[in-house]
Amino acid sequence: MTSSRSGLAYGAGAYLMWGLFPLLMAALEPAGAIEITAHRAVWSLVVCLAIVAVVRGWRPLREVLANRRAFLTLAAAAIVVAVNWLIYVYAVVTDHVNSASLGYYINPLFTVLLGVVFLGERLRRMQIVALAIAAVAVLVIGFGLGEFPWISLVLAGSFGLYGLIKKRVGTSVDAVTGLTVETLVLAPVGLIAILVMGSTGTFGDRGEPGLGIGHDLLLMSTGIFTAGALLLFAAGSRRLPLFVMGLLQYIAPTMMFILAVWHFGEPMPPSRWAGFVLVWVALVVISVDAWRARPRRGVAQVEAAEPV
């Protein structure tokens, strides 16, 4: 019982942090998406290396770096997650938090579809219904707004692909070691981007009054948020059933949705409301299906995702 309660606290804490991430991204303005993503990669690596040093995790890290297959797999995951980070930050700084929220709502459904395409998993009837409803939702939002909802689909697709790639590593690599390797791949590119922007004077906060060390500290804090949320997620995953973590993952996009509508004041025309309602119905369908299938071994369920 104590383990379940602590697991619930860890899991909910992770998704609460991810759900509040738009507030941090908004506070970093006028920094742009590339600058924020570059800092996130660099400072996440710093935080991860500090954690590795504290827990004395150098041996697992060296083993992964020496394993060519594991390293290349994590490098591929790093590239995909970099796309996810960049588009997510772009969505926040350009007032498309609702689109980001929709993307992470769609992600569990997209993950099921990836399982069919790449892992040969078979769809159950209710999963087919859920995917069909989600497809209609995307069309409703797209036609209603008069534009293709590319932000939502790229976020759902990139994060689903990230999860698929991580499956190839499995449980042989712990969360901290995995993120350390991924940021080790991304950090040099991020550092170069920071240095180039600094040398050309193209930083978003250059020339703006009232921004200085405080703004720089906020940029550095993106690494703490990234690594901290991941550690909470890992702790919760070890203590809770997969199905429970799968339900907790809806906390983050729900908080994004609430922030988008009631904090950032993003417009919600009828077509967008209709699309979101359809997505919520699809999620209820697929969650009920996962609940019914949970006693069966070897049957895919709604998997917990790590929003980034």
C-alpha positions in Angstrom: 0.0 0.0 0.0 2.8 2.4 0.9 4.6 1.6 -2.3 1.4 2.3 -4.3 0.8 5.6 -2.6 4.4 6.7 -3.1 4.2 5.5 -6.7 1.0 7.5 -7.3 2.7 10.6 -5.8 5.8 10.2 -8.0 3.8 9.5 -11.2 1.4 12.3 -10.6 4.3 14.6 -9.7 6.0 13.9 -13.0 3.0 14.6 -15.1 2.2 17.7 -13.1 5.7 19.0 -13.9 5.2 18.3 -17.6 1.8 19.9 -17.5 3.2 23.1 -16.0 6.1 23.2 -18.5 4.3 25.8 -20.7 4.5 28.3 -17.9 8.3 27.9 -17.8 8.5 28.2 -21.6 6.4 31.3 -21.6 8.6 32.8 -18.9 11.6 32.4 -21.1 10.3 34.8 -23.8 11.6 36.6 -25.8 13.9 33.6 -26.2 12.9 31.6 -29.3 12.3 27.9 -29.8 15.9 27.1 -31.0 17.5 29.0 -28.2 15.4 27.3 -25.5 15.8 23.9 -27.0 19.6 24.3 -27.2 19.8 25.4 -23.5 17.5 22.5 -22.5 19.9 20.0 -24.2 23.0 21.5 -22.6 21.7 21.9 -19.1 19.9 18.6 -19.1 23.3 17.0 -19.7 24.8 18.9 -16.9 22.1 17.8 -14.5 22.3 14.2 -15.7 26.0 14.1 -15.2 25.6 15.5 -11.7 23.0 12.8 -10.9 25.3 10.1 -12.4 28.1 11.3 -10.2 25.9 11.3 -7.0 24.5 7.8 -7.6 27.9 6.6 -8.9 26.4 5.5 -12.2 29.5 5.8 -14.3 29.7 2.1 -15.0 26.3 1.7 -16.6 27.0 4.8 -18.6 30.4 3.5 -19.9 28.7 0.2 -20.8 26.1 1.9 -22.9 28.7 4.1 -24.6 30.8 1.0 -25.4 27.8 -0.9 -26.8 27.6 0.3 -30.4 24.0 -0.9 -30.9 22.6 0.6 -27.7 24.4 3.9 -28.3 23.2 4.2 -31.9 19.7 3.4 -30.8 19.8 6.1 -28.1 21.3 8.5 -30.6 18.4 7.9 -32.9 16.0 8.5 -30.0 17.9 11.7 -29.2 17.3 13.1 -32.7 13.6 12.3 -32.6 13.2 13.8 -29.1 15.0 16.9 -30.2 12.4 17.4 -32.9 9.7 16.9 -30.2 11.3 19.4 -27.9 11.7 22.0 -30.7 8.1 21.8 -31.9 6.8 21.7 -28.4 8.6 24.9 -27.4 7.6 26.5 -30.8 4.0 25.7 -30.0 4.2 27.5 -26.6 6.1 30.6 -27.7 3.8 31.0 -30.7 0.6 30.7 -28.7 -0.3 27.2 -29.8 -0.4 25.4 -26.4 -3.8 24.0 -27.4 -2.1 22.3 -30.3 0.5 20.8 -28.0 -2.2 19.6 -25.7 -4.0 17.9 -28.5 -0.7 16.3 -29.7 -0.2 14.6 -26.3 -3.8 13.5 -26.1 -3.4 11.8 -29.5 -0.1 10.2 -28.5 -1.5 7.1 -26.8 -3.6 6.4 -29.9 -0.7 7.0 -32.2 1.4 4.6 -30.1 -1.2 1.9 -30.6 -1.0 2.5 -34.4 2.8 2.3 -34.4 2.6 -1.0 -32.5 0.5 -2.3 -35.4 2.7 -1.0 -38.1 6.2 -1.8 -36.7 5.6 -4.5 -34.0 2.9 -6.5 -35.8 0.4 -6.1 -33.0 -3.3 -6.8 -33.7 -5.9 -4.1 -33.2 -8.9 -5.0 -31.1 -12.4 -3.8 -32.1 -12.5 -1.0 -29.5 -9.0 0.2 -30.5 -10.2 0.5 -34.1 -13.2 2.5 -33.0 -10.9 4.8 -30.9 -8.5 5.4 -33.8 -11.4 6.1 -36.1 -12.8 8.7 -33.7 -9.4 10.3 -33.3 -9.0 10.5 -37.1 -12.4 12.2 -37.4 -11.4 14.6 -34.6 -8.2 15.7 -36.5 -10.3 16.3 -39.6 -12.9 18.3 -37.7 -10.2 20.5 -36.2 -8.3 20.8 -39.5 -11.4 21.8 -41.6 -12.8 24.0 -38.9 -9.6 26.0 -38.5 -8.8 26.0 -42.2 -5.3 24.6 -41.6 -3.6 21.3 -41.2 -3.0 20.6 -37.4 0.7 19.8 -38.1 1.9 20.8 -34.6 -0.3 18.3 -32.9 0.5 15.5 -35.4 4.3 16.1 -35.3 4.3 16.1 -31.5 2.2 12.9 -31.4 4.2 11.2 -34.1 7.7 12.2 -32.9 7.0 11.2 -29.3 5.3 7.9 -30.4 8.4 7.2 -32.5 10.6 8.1 -29.6 8.9 5.5 -27.4 9.1 2.9 -30.2 12.9 3.5 -30.5 13.3 3.3 -26.7 11.6 -0.1 -26.7 14.6 -1.5 -28.6 16.8 -0.6 -25.6 14.2 -2.0 -23.2 14.9 -2.1 -19.4 18.6 -2.7 -19.8 19.3 1.0 -19.7 17.9 3.0 -16.7 16.2 6.3 -17.2 19.1 8.5 -16.0 21.7 6.7 -18.1 19.4 6.8 -21.2 18.7 10.5 -20.9 22.4 11.2 -20.2 23.4 9.5 -23.4 20.7 11.2 -25.4 21.7 14.7 -24.1 25.3 13.8 -24.6 24.4 13.5 -28.3 22.4 16.7 -28.4 24.4 18.9 -26.1 27.3 19.6 -28.5 24.8 20.8 -31.2 23.0 22.9 -28.6 26.2 24.4 -27.3 27.3 25.3 -30.9 23.9 26.9 -31.4 24.2 29.0 -28.2 27.7 30.1 -29.1 26.7 31.1 -32.7 23.6 33.0 -31.5 25.8 34.7 -28.9 28.5 35.7 -31.4 26.0 37.1 -33.8 23.9 38.9 -31.2 20.7 37.0 -32.2 19.8 35.9 -28.7 16.1 36.5 -27.9 17.0 38.4 -24.7 19.7 40.6 -26.1 18.8 44.3 -25.9 15.7 43.7 -23.8 15.6 45.7 -20.6 15.1 43.9 -17.3 16.5 40.6 -18.5 19.8 39.2 -17.3 21.0 36.7 -14.8 17.5 35.8 -13.8 16.6 34.9 -17.3 19.8 32.9 -17.7 18.9 31.0 -14.6 15.5 30.2 -15.9 17.1 28.8 -19.1 19.4 26.7 -17.0 16.4 25.4 -15.0 15.0 23.6 -18.1 17.6 21.0 -17.4 16.4 20.5 -13.8 12.8 20.3 -14.9 13.6 17.8 -17.7 15.7 15.4 -15.5 13.6 15.9 -12.4 10.3 15.0 -14.1 12.0 11.9 -15.7 13.3 10.7 -12.3 9.8 11.0 -10.8 8.3 9.2 -13.8 10.8 6.4 -13.4 10.1 6.1 -9.7 6.4 6.0 -10.3 6.7 3.4 -13.1 8.5 1.0 -10.8 5.8 1.2 -8.2 2.6 1.3 -10.2 0.9 -1.0 -12.7 1.2 0.0 -16.4 -2.5 0.8 -16.7 -2.4 3.3 -13.8 0.6 5.1 -15.3 -1.3 5.0 -18.6 -4.2 6.9 -17.0 -1.9 9.4 -15.2 -0.4 10.5 -18.5 -3.6 12.4 -19.3 -2.8 14.8 -16.5 -0.2 16.7 -18.6 -2.2 17.4 -21.7 -5.2 18.3 -19.5 -3.2 20.9 -17.6 -1.9 22.2 -21.0 -5.4 22.5 -22.2 -6.5 24.4 -19.1 -3.5 26.7 -19.3 -4.1 27.3 -23.0 -7.8 28.3 -22.5 -7.9 30.0 -19.1 -4.3 31.3 -18.7 -3.0 32.1 -22.1 -6.4 32.9 -23.5 -6.1 31.0 -26.7 -9.2 30.9 -28.9 -11.5 27.8 -28.8 -13.9 28.0 -31.7 -16.7 25.4 -31.9 -14.7 23.2 -34.3 -11.8 22.9 -31.9 -14.1 22.1 -29.0 -15.8 19.4 -31.1 -12.4 18.0 -32.0 -11.2 17.9 -28.4 -14.5 16.2 -27.3 -14.0 13.6 -30.0 -10.5 12.9 -28.8 -11.6 12.6 -25.2 -14.3 10.1 -26.3 -11.6 8.1 -28.2 -9.4 8.1 -25.0 -12.3 6.9 -22.9 -12.9 4.0 -25.4 -9.2 3.0 -25.5 -8.8 3.2 -21.8 -11.9 1.0 -21.2 -10.5 -1.4 -23.7 -7.1 -1.4 -21.8 -8.9 -2.0 -18.5 -10.8 -5.0 -19.9 -7.7 -6.5 -21.4 -5.4 -5.9 -18.4 -5.6 -9.5 -16.9 -4.4 -11.0 -20.2 -0.8 -11.6 -20.6 0.9 -10.4 -23.8 -1.9 -8.0 -24.7 -0.9 -4.4 -25.4 -2.4 -1.8 -23.1 -2.3 2.0 -23.1 1.3 2.6 -22.2 2.5 5.4 -20.0 4.2 8.1 -22.0 6.9 10.5 -20.9 5.9 14.0 -22.2 8.9 16.1 -23.0 
